[in-house]
């Protein structure tokens, strides 16, 4: 009897001692020796049996070189390994909890920590200001002999969470969580297996809700690893798991955040739809994956331009094989504010992207991207006026066109290629006092486009028919031309940014002779040849900001041939041409505003010079 009473007295004394220790901040301060690495706090805790602890408003907080995090629990009871406490280990072998909230934010560079960037990040008590990457050399590693921090191991967790806030994504709802985790500050971390079953919930980015009616399941396993030397997304190479999610997409307005932090004025509305995601992660590699996303009546606006359409995005990634994504935009429209007709419409736009695999722990892999607009319309070509330089007098007054286009790009080489086919109906426009109408078509093939610097190599064919030109001095009707651009070279960073070699056939040269701003003295017999029949011409045109050079120029009509060159540099213009036909030969020299016949040989009377050249 005495022994039983003694044991009971010892048990009561132990229980009182434990309650005294855990009910006051003594234990919290003892465990939280380095609060920046790991901190434990709670409002109140008690025990009715030495190994079973009840706690209210528990908070576990920590950080490493990559993350700042906090786990808050409103109510919990935990079975504690008392012996482990003497080894500086808080080991809970069984935990039942309610009101769990998890908030995690990744550390960022000071240069990226703008007010817009950090606004939607979770606040974590104990970490003031934005989560910044520490500057300077890393702290030296603490030896095992000097290591005196407490470690935490929590197993057999079964509870309900109400919030999971990671960076800008804030989930609120009801989640059943089970699992285990362990943390030895500055030494190791492991998780799992952990499982989260989402009964219901929603996701916000900042103040805007983007997902609702969210349901699904997430599993995660992280084997023991040292998080100290790991930086950024490299930590994903230790993560494996699976995910299944279904949700309603409420609005695209939340995506404005990503435009704002990049300094863009683009804004989005509409875009309600659905999300279905089933996938796996193996040491950071996404495999397999099935993704289906639909956003209806999406509207994006930037300055005076509005883009409309419904978007479908899908991805299929096999266990072993490539990852293939398909983006489809249906009922696509492009509008300019203040213009009644659409600038662009297309029943469908398609973009397909593929890559060998997606590893979240590494930089984005190289993608092969293919896209096409098989059947698009430009209902009102007046939109092009907004794209022309203000000093350019060319203006479109009426006209429409049909368009088809394809492109291919490799992100790992930054090289793209593609085709464009454009055909207009009757276009009406003006260039200063000159008015014109006609039908035009363009077929272009871009063989190489360097995305990094804009260097471009292409070929093109341009056709014009039923062309009429008119000003106060002359009128040309029913004119046509067929031009082939054999080589087109665009080099934005070079002294000669534009270089094209061309070959063309014209119904006649009347428009050139009638509407040229220059009026040299050319014998009438030459102008009659060029205005009376088809003209074949070729040459090379090079242009820069302050110069234009026409070389290797040759034009032939019947038995008449013109060959020469022309240059303009700033305000200066000079060149030389030879006009020949059998025994007739004329040399013409251009020097700024002066036109001089260098040599004339003729056996017929010279006709009056054309006053309109």
C-alpha positions, 0 to 999 in steps of 0.5 A, spaced: 500 500 500 505 504 501 509 503 495 502 504 491 501 511 494 509 513 493 508 511 486 501 515 486 505 521 489 511 521 484 506 521 478 502 527 481 509 530 482 511 529 475 504 531 472 505 538 476 512 539 474 510 538 467 504 542 467 508 548 471 514 547 465 509 547 459 504 552 462 509 557 462 514 560 457 520 556 460 519 550 455 518 554 449 524 559 450 528 552 452 526 549 445 527 556 441 534 557 442 535 560 435 528 563 433 530 565 426 532 557 425 526 554 429 521 557 434 516 554 438 510 558 442 503 557 444 498 560 449 497 555 454 498 547 455 497 542 460 497 535 461 492 530 465 497 524 464 505 525 463 505 523 456 499 526 453 499 534 452 493 539 450 495 545 447 492 551 445 494 556 439 501 553 438 505 556 433 511 552 430 516 557 426 522 557 422 527 559 416 532 557 412 536 560 406 530 559 401 524 559 406 520 562 411 514 558 414 510 558 420 505 552 422 499 555 427 494 550 430 488 552 434 487 546 438 491 540 439 493 534 443 499 530 442 503 524 445 510 526 447 516 522 448 518 524 455 525 521 454 527 524 448 526 531 451 533 530 455 536 529 448 534 536 446 528 533 441 521 534 441 518 528 439 510 527 438 508 520 437 501 522 436 498 528 434 490 530 433 489 537 431 484 542 429 484 549 426 491 548 422 494 554 418 500 553 414 504 559 411 510 559 407 514 564 403 520 564 398 526 568 399 527 573 394 532 578 392 532 585 394 531 588 387 525 584 386 522 586 393 517 591 390 511 593 393 507 590 388 511 583 388 510 582 396 503 585 397 500 578 396 505 574 400 503 571 407 505 575 413 509 571 418 509 574 425 517 574 427 519 575 420 519 583 419 519 586 412 519 582 406 523 575 405 529 577 403 535 573 401 541 574 406 547 578 403 554 576 404 558 570 404 554 564 408 555 563 415 560 557 417 557 550 418 556 549 426 560 542 428 556 537 431 560 538 437 558 545 438 551 544 435 546 545 441 539 546 437 533 542 439 530 538 433 522 536 432 519 530 430 512 529 429 509 523 427 502 520 426 498 527 425 491 527 424 487 533 423 483 539 419 487 545 416 483 551 414 489 555 410 495 553 406 498 560 404 504 559 399 507 565 396 501 569 393 497 563 393 492 563 399 488 557 400 482 557 405 477 551 406 477 544 409 483 539 408 484 533 412 491 532 413 495 526 415 502 525 416 509 526 419 515 530 419 521 532 422 526 538 422 533 538 425 535 546 424 541 547 419 541 539 419 536 536 415 528 536 414 524 530 412 516 529 410 511 524 409 508 520 407 503 526 408 496 526 405 492 532 404 484 531 402 481 537 400 473 537 401 472 544 399 476 551 398 478 557 394 484 560 392 486 567 392 492 571 389 492 577 393 485 580 394 482 576 388 479 569 388 481 565 382 479 558 384 473 556 387 469 549 389 476 546 390 476 539 391 482 533 391 488 530 394 495 531 395 500 526 397 508 528 398 514 525 401 521 528 402 526 524 404 531 526 409 536 532 406 540 538 408 536 544 406 542 549 408 546 548 401 540 548 397 537 554 393 531 556 390 527 551 386 533 546 387 529 543 393 524 540 388 529 534 387 527 531 394 520 532 393 515 526 390 508 525 390 501 525 387 496 530 386 488 530 383 485 537 383 478 539 380 476 546 381 472 552 378 476 558 375 472 564 377 476 570 374 482 571 370 482 578 374 487 575 379 492 574 373 493 582 373 498 581 379 503 578 374 502 583 369 503 589 374 510 586 377 513 586 370 511 593 369 505 591 364 499 595 363 495 589 361 489 587 365 484 581 364 477 580 366 472 574 365 475 567 364 471 563 368 471 556 367 474 549 370 480 546 372 482 538 372 489 536 374 491 529 375 499 528 376 505 525 379 512 528 381 518 523 382 524 527 385 522 533 382 520 531 375 513 531 373 510 524 371 505 523 369 500 528 368 493 530 365 491 537 365 485 540 362 483 548 363 478 552 360 477 559 361 471 562 357 470 569 355 477 571 357 478 579 356 485 582 356 486 589 355 493 593 354 492 601 353 487 602 347 487 594 345 482 589 347 483 581 346 477 577 346 477 569 346 475 563 350 482 559 352 483 551 352 489 548 355 491 541 356 497 537 357 499 530 357 505 527 360 506 519 360 510 515 365 516 515 360 516 520 354 515 527 352 510 532 355 506 535 350 501 541 351 496 544 347 493 551 347 487 553 343 483 560 343 477 559 340 473 566 337 479 570 338 478 577 336 482 583 337 479 590 337 482 597 338 478 602 342 474 607 338 474 603 332 467 600 330 470 594 326 474 588 329 482 589 327 482 581 327 478 575 328 479 568 328 475 562 329 481 558 332 488 559 334 493 553 336 499 553 339 503 546 341 509 545 345 513 539 347 519 537 351 522 531 353 521 532 361 519 538 366 524 538 372 521 543 377 528 543 380 531 545 374 531 551 369 525 551 364 527 546 359 527 547 351 521 547 348 519 546 341 513 550 339 508 550 333 503 554 332 498 556 327 492 561 325 489 557 319 483 562 317 483 569 320 480 575 318 482 583 318 475 586 317 478 593 317 485 595 315 484 602 318 487 599 325 494 599 321 494 606 321 495 606 329 501 602 327 504 607 322 509 612 324 506 619 325 510 622 320 508 617 315 503 620 311 500 613 308 493 612 311 488 606 310 481 609 309 477 602 307 479 595 306 479 588 309 483 582 308 484 574 310 490 571 313 493 565 315 500 563 318 504 558 322 510 558 326 515 554 329 520 556 335 525 552 339 526 555 346 533 552 347 536 555 340 532 562 340 530 560 333 524 561 330 521 560 323 514 561 319 509 563 314 504 568 312 499 568 307 495 575 306 490 577 301 486 583 301 479 585 298 479 592 295 483 597 299 482 604 299 488 609 302 492 615 301 499 617 301 499 625 302 495 627 296 496 621 292 490 616 293 490 609 291 485 603 290 487 596 289 487 588 291 494 586 294 497 579 296 503 577 300 506 570 301 512 570 306 516 565 309 521 566 315 527 561 314 530 564 321 528 569 326 533 569 332 529 571 338 534 574 342 536 580 337 531 580 332 535 578 326 531 575 320 532 572 314 526 571 309 523 570 302 516 573 300 512 574 294 507 580 293 502 581 288 498 587 286 492 588 281 486 592 279 490 598 282 488 605 281 492 611 283 490 619 282 493 625 284 492 633 282 496 631 276 495 624 273 491 618 274 493 611 273 488 605 272 488 597 272 495 597 274 498 590 276 505 588 279 508 581 281 514 582 286 519 576 289 523 578 294 529 573 293 532 574 300 530 579 305 535 580 311 533 584 317 539 586 322 537 591 327 543 591 331 547 592 324 549 599 320 545 596 315 539 593 318 535 592 312 537 588 305 533 585 300 534 583 293 528 583 289 525 581 282 519 584 279 514 584 273 510 590 272 504 591 267 508 598 265 512 603 269 507 609 269 506 609 276 513 610 277 514 615 272 507 619 273 508 619 281 515 620 282 517 626 286 524 627 282 523 630 275 529 629 271 530 630 263 529 623 260 528 623 253 520 622 251 522 616 247 524 612 253 518 614 257 514 611 251 517 605 252 516 604 259 509 606 259 507 602 253 508 595 255 510 590 261 517 591 265 521 586 268 526 589 273 531 587 279 536 589 284 538 590 291 535 595 296 539 596 302 537 601 308 538 604 314 536 610 319 539 615 314 541 612 308 538 608 302 542 604 297 539 601 290 544 597 287 545 592 281 538 595 278 536 593 272 529 594 268 527 591 261 521 593 257 521 590 250 528 592 247 529 598 252 534 596 258 535 601 264 541 599 269 544 603 274 545 605 282 542 610 287 544 612 293 541 617 299 545 619 305 541 624 309 539 630 305 544 628 299 542 624 293 546 621 287 546 616 282 547 614 275 543 610 270 545 607 263 539 607 258 540 603 252 536 600 246 540 598 240 544 604 237 540 609 242 544 610 249 543 615 254 547 616 261 543 619 266 547 622 273 543 624 279 546 629 284 542 632 289 537 636 285 541 636 279 539 631 273 545 631 267 545 627 261 552 624 261 551 622 253 546 621 248 547 617 241 540 617 237 538 617 230 531 619 231 528 626 234 528 626 241 521 627 244 519 632 249 521 630 256 516 627 261 514 633 265 511 628 270 517 623 272 
